[in-house]
């Protein structure tokens, strides 16, 4: 077997190779070892490390490798053959390694729900301890490249990263909406926590970046959650409620379902009526968005043993509480469910927040209504109104017409409604 006079390695191709084993082991004390600037060479023989060499040109004699005397009994001087494995280690800093993880369920602090997230990022590694890397990782492989590194540690790396991300978000009560604003802090925290893992196998984690986070839509649950968050964001931007969202869907369905020879006009009219109850999103009857009261309509037996015609009982108008969204009777002063003060719109009767300047249902101004209240139901009424828009009762207490029962101002001689003489 011929003695190798020159040992060197010149990497070829675009793939990053971290470790390369020289294919021949028949060396001598005259063999020249050439190590490039970005490399380090490590010699193994009989299971032991014979020596490590940095950049430059080296002669593998007993002066550079005193252990040759102990392992092979080679005296000083002369061309003496011996066998050894030469490993070249690439110590160039790489910062273009991608990482990603999916289906990471996190209890979100903003939505108070379990949300599956997917993360992406990049990190950089630098090989700093060639001996530890070769002994612990490479083993009997002839070439150890970037794919071998990521494949071998993908499971452990992903598991550690997931655990660190979850603990960080829980400790800082960080929700999905604010992750992007904290990318730098999360990246630094991950780099600090993952550095011991890479250091144990001879690497330095020089960089670590979190570049993207999103709802994981790889499962049906993830798709539903993403749609729900998108719908909620839309409602926050436009200011409409969930009830209005549902009514809009019903109106759209009416138009689509009735497009035809007979239903086009009817569908359009129905949709316009439905849209009237959607606040500032359309004009029409705002009461379509309000719940209605129910009165008993059962037939009752009369004195003769028969069944009398059902008596239609007056129904109390119901509205939604603006604080707890539960139906309440119009005209009360406080919600029986949450205690919120009823602040009705003078135009449609919808309950509004006390700080609201305009009605969320019909858009009517609420400021002008402050100070005038119905003497019967205590609802706010516009200045100069004769009848309460909420209960229909006259707004001012006074005389009543003996013919039509209308309320008239004190001192009025004739009823302004039917012309009957008063008094």
C-alpha positions as a printed Julia matrix, in Angstrom:
423×3 Matrix{Float64}:
    0.0    0.0     0.0
    1.44   3.34   -1.06
    2.34   5.9     1.54
    0.36   9.15    1.28
    2.68  12.14    1.02
    0.05  14.92    1.04
   -3.18  15.18    3.04
   -5.59  18.06    2.35
   -9.28  18.83    1.84
  -10.82  21.36   -0.54
  -14.64  21.46   -0.07
  -16.67  21.24   -3.28
  -20.31  22.17   -3.99
  -22.82  24.42   -2.25
  -23.72  22.09    0.62
  -22.19  22.95    3.97
  -19.96  20.1     5.24
  -18.99  20.27    8.9
  -16.66  17.24    9.03
  -14.78  15.25    6.36
  -12.67  12.11    6.85
   -9.65  11.74    4.57
  -10.14   8.46    2.69
   -6.61   7.05    3.26
   -4.97   6.05    6.55
   -1.45   4.96    5.42
    0.67   7.91    6.51
    4.31   8.43    7.42
    6.49  10.77    9.37
    7.16  12.62    6.1
    3.49  13.15    5.19
    2.53  16.78    4.69
   -0.78  17.97    6.23
   -2.28  21.14    4.73
   -5.05  22.86    6.72
   -6.93  25.85    5.25
   -7.86  29.0     7.16
  -11.41  27.93    7.94
  -10.43  24.37    8.96
   -9.02  22.34   11.79
   -7.53  18.83   11.41
   -7.79  16.12   14.05
   -5.85  12.81   13.89
   -7.19   9.56   15.44
   -5.32   6.3    15.86
   -6.19   3.21   17.88
   -9.2    5.03   19.39
   -7.12   7.94   20.66
   -6.68  11.52   19.51
   -3.1   11.89   18.29
   -3.17  15.63   17.75
   -5.01  18.7    16.45
   -3.68  21.08   13.8
   -4.76  24.59   12.91
   -4.39  26.44    9.58
   -1.02  25.94    7.85
    1.31  23.21    6.51
    2.45  20.53    8.95
    4.76  17.5     8.79
    3.41  14.5    10.66
    6.69  13.57   12.38
    7.51  12.7    15.96
    8.25  16.34   16.72
    4.64  17.36   15.95
    3.2   14.06   17.16
    5.16  12.82   20.2
    2.48  10.18   20.76
    3.87   8.27   17.73
    6.64   6.96   19.96
    4.17   5.52   22.45
    1.64   4.12   19.96
    4.03   2.79   17.3
    7.48   2.95   18.86
    8.69   5.22   16.09
   12.11   6.69   16.83
   13.08  10.23   16.02
   14.02  10.8    12.36
   13.6    8.6     9.3
   10.6    7.88    7.11
    8.45   5.7     9.3
    4.96   4.57    8.19
    1.95   4.5    10.51
   -1.86   4.43   10.21
   -4.19   7.2    11.34
   -7.54   8.75   10.44
   -7.4   12.41    9.52
  -10.6   14.44   10.05
  -11.05  17.92    8.67
  -13.55  20.13   10.5
  -15.15  23.18    8.88
  -15.23  26.06   11.35
  -16.84  28.69    9.11
  -19.7   30.54   10.81
  -23.03  29.78    9.12
  -26.14  31.92    9.73
  -28.62  30.66    7.14
  -30.14  27.64    8.84
  -33.95  27.66    8.8
  -36.16  26.24   11.52
  -39.9   25.84   11.83
  -42.44  24.19   14.08
  -46.16  23.64   13.68
  -49.17  22.59   15.75
  -47.96  24.27   18.93
  -51.09  24.66   21.13
  -50.89  27.68   23.43
  -53.51  28.99   25.84
  -53.87  32.52   24.53
  -54.05  35.26   27.15
  -56.04  37.62   24.89
  -58.74  35.27   23.61
  -58.7   32.98   26.67
  -58.71  29.93   24.41
  -56.36  27.22   23.16
  -54.86  28.35   19.83
  -52.59  26.21   17.59
  -49.64  28.28   16.37
  -46.89  27.75   13.8
  -43.47  29.44   14.06
  -40.64  30.08   11.59
  -37.16  31.49   12.01
  -33.42  31.25   11.3
  -30.36  30.56   13.39
  -26.57  30.52   13.03
  -24.06  27.98   14.33
  -20.29  28.05   14.67
  -18.24  24.94   15.38
  -15.86  25.83   18.22
  -14.87  22.45   19.74
  -13.86  20.03   16.96
  -12.81  17.28   19.37
  -16.15  17.25   21.22
  -18.07  17.4    17.95
  -16.2   14.45   16.38
  -16.34  12.24   19.45
  -20.02  12.84   20.35
  -21.66  13.32   16.99
  -19.8   12.14   13.91
  -18.89   8.59   14.9
  -18.19   6.33   11.91
  -19.59   8.6     9.17
  -17.19   9.73    6.44
  -18.95  13.06    5.78
  -21.12  15.01    8.17
  -23.0   17.84    6.45
  -25.71  20.37    7.25
  -28.54  17.92    6.5
  -27.06  15.36    8.91
  -26.93  18.0    11.62
  -30.54  19.15   11.24
  -31.92  15.63   10.77
  -30.11  14.23   13.81
  -31.24  16.99   16.17
  -34.58  18.0    14.66
  -36.71  16.17   17.22
  -34.8   17.31   20.3
  -34.34  20.85   18.99
  -38.06  21.2    18.2
  -39.11  19.78   21.56
  -36.87  22.17   23.5
  -37.93  25.16   21.41
  -41.64  24.44   21.92
  -41.21  24.11   25.66
  -39.26  27.38   25.88
  -41.78  29.34   23.76
  -44.76  28.1    25.76
  -43.13  28.89   29.11
  -42.13  32.37   27.93
  -45.62  33.27   26.69
  -47.28  31.95   29.84
  -44.85  33.7    32.17
  -45.32  37.03   30.37
  -49.05  36.54   29.6
  -48.25  37.22   25.95
  -51.14  36.69   23.54
  -51.17  35.96   19.81
  -51.96  39.58   18.92
  -48.77  40.88   20.56
  -46.23  38.19   19.59
  -45.0   40.15   16.56
  -44.21  43.19   18.7
  -42.06  40.98   20.97
  -40.05  39.07   18.32
  -36.73  40.53   19.49
  -37.3   39.66   23.15
  -38.48  36.14   22.34
  -35.51  35.58   20.0
  -32.99  36.65   22.63
  -34.66  34.45   25.23
  -34.62  31.42   22.91
  -30.95  31.97   22.05
  -30.01  32.11   25.72
  -32.0   28.99   26.62
  -30.87  26.91   23.62
  -27.14  27.8    23.78
  -26.26  25.07   26.36
  -27.83  22.44   24.1
  -25.55  23.3    21.17
  -22.5   23.92   23.35
  -22.7   20.35   24.62
  -21.97  19.04   21.1
  -19.26  21.56   20.24
  -21.26  24.4    18.64
  -21.82  28.04   19.53
  -25.31  29.39   18.81
  -24.3   32.76   17.34
  -27.71  33.96   16.15
  -31.34  33.05   16.61
  -34.28  34.82   14.99
  -38.03  34.4    15.16
  -39.31  35.67   11.79
  -42.98  34.66   11.58
  -45.88  33.32   13.63
  -49.32  32.35   12.38
  -52.39  30.3    13.19
  -51.71  26.69   12.21
  -54.39  25.86    9.62
  -53.24  22.29    9.01
  -56.15  20.96   11.09
  -59.92  21.68   10.9
  -59.79  23.16   14.4
  -57.07  25.57   13.32
  -59.1   26.68   10.31
  -62.15  27.38   12.5
  -60.1   29.35   15.02
  -58.48  31.44   12.28
  -61.91  32.24   10.81
  -63.29  33.17   14.24
  -60.37  35.52   14.97
  -60.73  37.11   11.53
  -64.47  37.63   12.1
  -63.87  39.17   15.51
  -61.25  41.54   14.1
  -63.66  42.58   11.37
  -66.38  43.37   13.91
  -63.9   45.38   16.03
  -62.94  47.46   13.0
  -66.45  48.11   11.65
  -68.11  48.39   15.06
  -70.99  46.01   14.36
  -72.16  43.3    16.74
  -72.48  39.54   16.47
  -76.28  39.87   16.13
  -75.82  42.27   13.22
  -73.36  39.86   11.63
  -75.94  37.09   11.77
  -78.68  39.33   10.39
  -76.45  40.36    7.52
  -75.97  36.69    6.65
  -79.73  36.08    6.71
  -80.32  39.11    4.49
  -77.7   37.98    2.0
  -79.19  34.5     1.94
  -82.65  35.95    1.27
  -81.39  37.83   -1.76
  -79.46  34.85   -3.14
  -82.23  32.37   -2.43
  -84.96  34.48   -4.01
  -83.19  35.52   -7.18
  -85.63  34.32   -9.82
  -88.75  35.14  -11.75
  -90.86  35.71   -8.63
  -88.44  36.2    -5.79
  -86.06  38.89   -6.95
  -88.1   41.9    -5.81
  -89.45  40.17   -2.7
  -85.98  39.05   -1.71
  -84.64  42.55   -2.14
  -87.44  44.03   -0.02
  -86.86  41.45    2.71
  -83.15  42.16    2.69
  -83.76  45.9     2.95
  -86.06  45.33    5.91
  -83.49  43.11    7.61
  -80.69  45.55    6.95
  -82.74  48.23    8.65
  -82.01  46.58   11.98
  -78.25  46.66   11.49
  -77.52  50.05   12.93
  -75.73  52.39   10.59
  -75.42  49.64    7.94
  -78.84  50.27    6.4
  -82.08  52.2     6.72
  -85.28  50.56    7.86
  -87.02  49.18   10.9
  -84.54  48.97   13.75
  -86.85  46.74   15.73
  -85.85  43.78   13.56
  -82.73  43.48   15.64
  -84.63  43.56   18.93
  -86.2   40.57   20.7
  -89.96  40.5    21.0
  -92.05  39.67   24.06
  -94.39  36.72   24.02
  -97.95  36.68   25.36
 -100.13  33.66   25.94
 -102.43  32.98   22.97
 -104.14  29.82   24.27
 -107.92  29.49   23.99
 -109.74  29.67   27.34
 -113.09  28.03   28.2
 -116.03  30.43   28.69
 -118.83  30.2    31.19
 -121.01  28.11   28.86
 -118.38  25.38   28.63
 -117.26  26.3    25.14
 -114.05  27.75   23.94
 -113.85  31.49   23.55
 -111.7   33.22   21.01
 -108.11  33.82   22.13
 -107.52  37.18   23.71
 -104.49  38.93   22.32
 -102.47  40.16   25.27
 -100.34  43.29   24.88
  -96.69  42.42   24.35
  -93.95  44.23   26.18
  -91.28  45.58   23.86
  -87.89  44.0    24.48
  -84.44  45.38   23.77
  -80.89  44.12   24.24
  -78.85  45.4    27.17
  -75.76  47.16   25.77
  -73.65  45.83   28.66
  -74.56  42.12   28.98
  -76.42  41.68   25.63
  -79.4   39.98   27.3
  -83.01  40.91   26.44
  -84.73  43.31   28.83
  -88.16  45.04   28.79
  -88.12  48.54   27.36
  -88.92  51.24   29.89
  -87.1   49.84   32.9
  -84.4   51.92   34.49
  -81.79  49.2    35.17
  -81.0   45.83   33.58
  -82.22  42.99   35.88
  -79.31  40.81   34.74
  -76.26  43.06   35.23
  -77.63  46.27   36.82
  -76.57  48.43   33.87
  -78.61  51.65   33.53
  -80.99  51.57   30.58
  -80.09  54.41   28.2
  -82.64  54.18   25.34
  -82.35  55.83   21.95
  -85.11  58.45   21.48
  -85.67  57.21   17.93
  -85.57  53.4    18.05
  -85.44  52.59   21.77
  -82.19  50.59   21.55
  -80.09  50.55   24.7
  -76.79  52.43   24.41
  -73.75  52.99   26.56
  -73.99  56.12   28.7
  -70.95  57.62   26.97
  -72.33  57.01   23.45
  -72.99  60.11   21.4
  -74.98  58.32   18.71
  -77.23  55.26   18.75
  -75.45  52.05   17.68
  -78.67  50.96   15.96
  -80.03  53.87   13.96
  -77.29  56.49   14.34
  -79.57  59.06   15.97
  -77.89  61.69   18.13
  -78.12  60.95   21.85
  -76.77  64.23   23.22
  -79.84  66.24   22.36
  -82.02  63.74   24.14
  -80.38  64.21   27.52
  -82.58  66.08   29.99
  -86.02  65.06   28.56
  -87.62  61.87   29.81
  -91.01  60.26   29.32
  -93.19  60.59   32.47
  -94.53  57.07   31.87
  -91.5   54.89   30.97
  -88.64  57.31   31.85
  -87.12  56.86   28.35
  -85.17  59.74   26.81
  -87.22  61.72   24.31
  -86.29  64.47   21.84
  -87.1   68.03   22.72
  -90.59  69.09   21.64
  -91.88  65.53   21.11
  -95.61  65.15   21.85
  -95.54  61.39   22.27
  -92.83  59.11   23.67
  -91.12  57.16   20.84
  -90.61  54.28   23.26
  -94.04  53.66   24.83
  -96.31  55.92   22.72
  -97.74  57.75   25.72
  -98.14  61.56   25.72
  -95.0   63.3    26.93
  -96.79  65.95   28.99
  -99.36  65.38   31.69
 -102.48  67.5    31.25
 -106.16  67.36   30.24
 -107.49  64.68   27.93
 -110.03  64.96   25.15
 -113.38  63.35   26.09
 -113.88  62.13   22.51
 -110.49  60.71   21.4
 -108.63  60.59   24.71
 -105.68  62.57   23.42
 -103.66  64.59   25.9
 -104.04  68.33   25.53
 -102.16  71.22   27.05
 -103.75  73.03   29.98
 -105.89  75.94   28.75
 -106.52  74.4    25.31
 -110.13  75.04   24.18
 -110.32  72.55   21.29
 -108.62  69.17   20.8
 -105.88  69.55   18.17
 -106.49  66.0    17.0
 -110.31  65.65   16.6
 -111.54  69.24   17.12
 -113.72  68.37   20.12
 -114.37  71.24   22.52
 -112.48  70.87   25.77
 -114.27  71.57   29.04
